[in-house]
C-alpha cells in the first residue's frame, strides 16, 4: 500500500510539473550580457531590444500551446501597471506562433505590452530558455539580473525591479553630488 501511495505521489508531482509546461531550467548566468532581441510583434511591428538601451526590461517567455499564459495574463497586466513607478518595460515572447487566432480572440483588446513571436526559437535559444514560462530581467547596463522558470508571481520580479531602480537613482544622485 505504501508503494502505491508513493507511486501516486510521484505521479501527482509529475502531472503538476507538466501543467507548468516545464522541461529544464533556464541557465543563462546572472550578470551575463543579455543577447540581442529583434523579433516581430503579433501586430507585425518589429521590436528591437537595443532601442531600450539604458532601460530595465522584463522578458517573459511563454508559449501559446502552453495554456499557463492565460493564467499569467492578469499578473502581467498588473506588473505592467507598475512600469511608471519603477521605470521598466515588460515584453512577452512567445516561443511558438501557433494559436495566434485564439490568443487574439481571448485578448481582444490591445495589451499594454508587446507580444513578440520567436517562432524560429533563436532568441529563446540565445537566452537558454527550455521551460515556459520563464522570466528574465535585464538591467539598464544590458546585463541579466534575474531569471525564474515558471511564473514566480509579481512580488519577486518587483523586488528585483525596485533594487535596480534604487541602484540607478543612487548612481544619479551620487553623480549630481560629485559635480557640485
Secondary structure per residue as TSV (DSSP state, phi and psi in degrees):
chain	resnum	aa	ss	phi	psi
A	1	X	-	360.0	-40.0
A	2	X	H	-63.9	-38.8
A	3	X	H	-63.7	-40.1
A	4	X	H	-65.9	-41.5
A	5	X	H	-64.1	-41.0
A	6	X	H	-63.9	-41.3
A	7	X	H	-60.9	-45.4
A	8	X	H	-63.2	-40.4
A	9	X	H	-62.6	-43.8
A	10	X	H	-63.8	-41.0
A	11	X	H	-62.7	-41.4
A	12	X	H	-64.3	-41.0
A	13	X	H	-62.6	-45.5
A	14	X	H	-64.6	-38.2
A	15	X	H	-65.7	-42.2
A	16	X	H	-63.0	-40.5
A	17	X	H	-65.6	-42.0
A	18	X	H	-69.3	-25.8
A	19	X	H	-64.5	-24.5
A	20	X	T	-92.6	5.6
A	21	X	T	60.9	25.7
A	22	X	-	-77.7	147.1
A	23	X	-	-127.6	-72.4
A	24	X	S	-138.1	152.8
A	25	X	-	-69.4	158.1
A	26	X	-	-68.0	144.8
A	27	X	-	-131.7	17.8
A	28	X	-	-70.3	120.8
A	29	X	-	-65.4	140.6
A	30	X	T	-63.4	141.1
A	31	X	T	89.2	-11.4
A	32	X	S	-75.1	156.6
A	33	X	B	-67.8	131.5
A	34	X	-	-70.8	129.3
A	35	X	-	-62.9	157.7
A	36	X	-	-69.5	152.7
A	37	X	-	-132.6	113.7
A	38	X	E	-133.7	105.0
A	39	X	E	-141.4	156.2
A	40	X	E	-78.4	145.3
A	41	X	E	-82.9	166.2
A	42	X	T	-60.3	-25.5
A	43	X	T	-86.1	1.5
A	44	X	S	96.2	-17.3
A	45	X	-	-66.8	144.1
A	46	X	E	-88.7	130.8
A	47	X	E	-105.6	133.2
A	48	X	E	-129.1	115.7
A	49	X	G	-58.3	-30.0
A	50	X	G	-63.9	-19.4
A	51	X	G	-67.5	-14.3
A	52	X	G	-108.4	20.0
A	53	X	T	-57.4	135.1
A	54	X	T	86.6	2.2
A	55	X	S	-118.8	153.7
A	56	X	E	-83.1	135.0
A	57	X	E	-129.2	133.5
A	58	X	E	-105.5	119.1
A	59	X	E	-101.4	129.6
A	60	X	E	-119.3	108.7
A	61	X	E	-86.4	133.1
A	62	X	E	-147.2	178.5
A	63	X	-	-138.2	140.5
A	64	X	T	-68.0	-27.9
A	65	X	T	-72.8	-17.9
A	66	X	S	-100.8	108.4
A	67	X	T	-68.3	3.0
A	68	X	H	-63.5	-22.3
A	69	X	H	-61.2	-30.7
A	70	X	H	-65.5	-39.9
A	71	X	H	-73.1	-31.3
A	72	X	H	-73.1	-31.4
A	73	X	H	-51.0	-48.4
A	74	X	H	-61.3	-36.6
A	75	X	H	-67.5	-40.5
A	76	X	H	-67.2	-37.2
A	77	X	H	-62.5	-42.6
A	78	X	H	-64.9	-44.2
A	79	X	H	-59.5	-46.5
A	80	X	H	-60.8	-30.1
A	81	X	T	-66.1	-14.2
A	82	X	T	-93.7	-0.2
A	83	X	H	-62.5	-31.6
A	84	X	H	-68.3	-36.0
A	85	X	H	-72.2	-36.7
A	86	X	H	-115.7	6.6
A	87	X	T	53.5	61.5
A	88	X	E	-137.0	167.8
A	89	X	E	-122.4	132.9
A	90	X	E	-100.3	132.7
A	91	X	E	-135.0	131.3
A	92	X	E	-104.2	145.7
A	93	X	E	-129.3	116.9
A	94	X	E	-85.9	127.6
A	95	X	S	-79.7	0.7
A	96	X	-	-137.7	175.8
A	97	X	-	-128.5	23.2
A	98	X	T	-86.9	158.4
A	99	X	T	59.6	28.3
A	100	X	H	-63.2	-37.8
A	101	X	H	-61.0	-43.9
A	102	X	H	-64.3	-42.9
A	103	X	H	-58.0	-48.4
A	104	X	H	-63.0	-37.0
A	105	X	H	-68.2	-41.9
A	106	X	H	-70.3	-37.5
A	107	X	T	-103.3	44.1
A	108	X	-	-51.3	-19.6
A	109	X	S	-95.5	160.9
A	110	X	-	-68.2	133.0
A	111	X	-	-80.1	150.8
A	112	X	S	-78.2	-1.1
A	113	X	S	-133.5	154.2
A	114	X	E	-68.9	145.7
A	115	X	E	-118.1	111.8
A	116	X	E	-99.1	155.3
A	117	X	E	-113.7	114.8
A	118	X	-	-108.1	56.8
A	119	X	T	-64.1	-26.5
A	120	X	T	-83.9	-14.7
A	121	X	-	78.9	7.9
A	122	X	H	-65.4	-43.5
A	123	X	H	-69.5	-43.5
A	124	X	H	-58.8	-42.3
A	125	X	H	-63.7	-42.7
A	126	X	H	-61.8	-34.3
A	127	X	T	-89.4	2.3
A	128	X	T	57.5	40.0
A	129	X	-	-88.8	115.3
A	130	X	-	-121.6	3.3
A	131	X	S	-134.4	136.3
A	132	X	S	-122.4	140.6
A	133	X	S	-76.9	155.6
A	134	X	E	-136.6	138.2
A	135	X	E	-114.8	135.4
A	136	X	E	-131.6	128.1
A	137	X	E	-107.8	128.1
A	138	X	E	-111.6	129.1
A	139	X	-	-81.1	170.9
A	140	X	T	-60.3	-20.5
A	141	X	T	-85.4	0.2
A	142	X	S	84.9	21.4
A	143	X	B	-108.4	147.0
A	144	X	E	-73.1	122.5
A	145	X	E	-110.2	-17.3
A	146	X	E	-159.5	139.7
A	147	X	E	-139.0	147.9
A	148	X	E	-150.8	137.9
A	149	X	E	-98.9	142.0
A	150	X	S	74.3	141.3
A	151	X	-	-70.0	119.3
A	152	X	-	-78.1	-3.4
A	153	X	-	92.5	166.1
A	154	X	H	-75.7	-29.6
A	155	X	H	-60.9	-47.1
A	156	X	H	-62.3	-37.8
A	157	X	H	-67.4	-44.3
A	158	X	H	-63.4	-35.7
A	159	X	H	-60.1	-45.9
A	160	X	H	-65.7	-42.7
A	161	X	H	-62.6	-40.3
A	162	X	H	-63.4	-41.7
A	163	X	H	-61.7	-47.1
A	164	X	H	-63.9	-43.6
A	165	X	H	-59.7	-46.6
A	166	X	H	-64.7	-39.2
A	167	X	H	-62.0	-43.8
A	168	X	H	-65.4	-41.4
A	169	X	H	-73.1	-29.9
A	170	X	H	-67.2	-40.7
A	171	X	H	-62.7	-42.7
A	172	X	H	-64.9	-42.8
A	173	X	H	-65.2	-41.5
A	174	X	H	-63.6	-41.3
A	175	X	H	-62.2	-38.4
A	176	X	H	-68.2	-42.2
A	177	X	H	-66.3	-36.0
A	178	X	H	-66.5	-36.0
A	179	X	H	-69.8	-24.1
A	180	X	-	-86.9	360.0
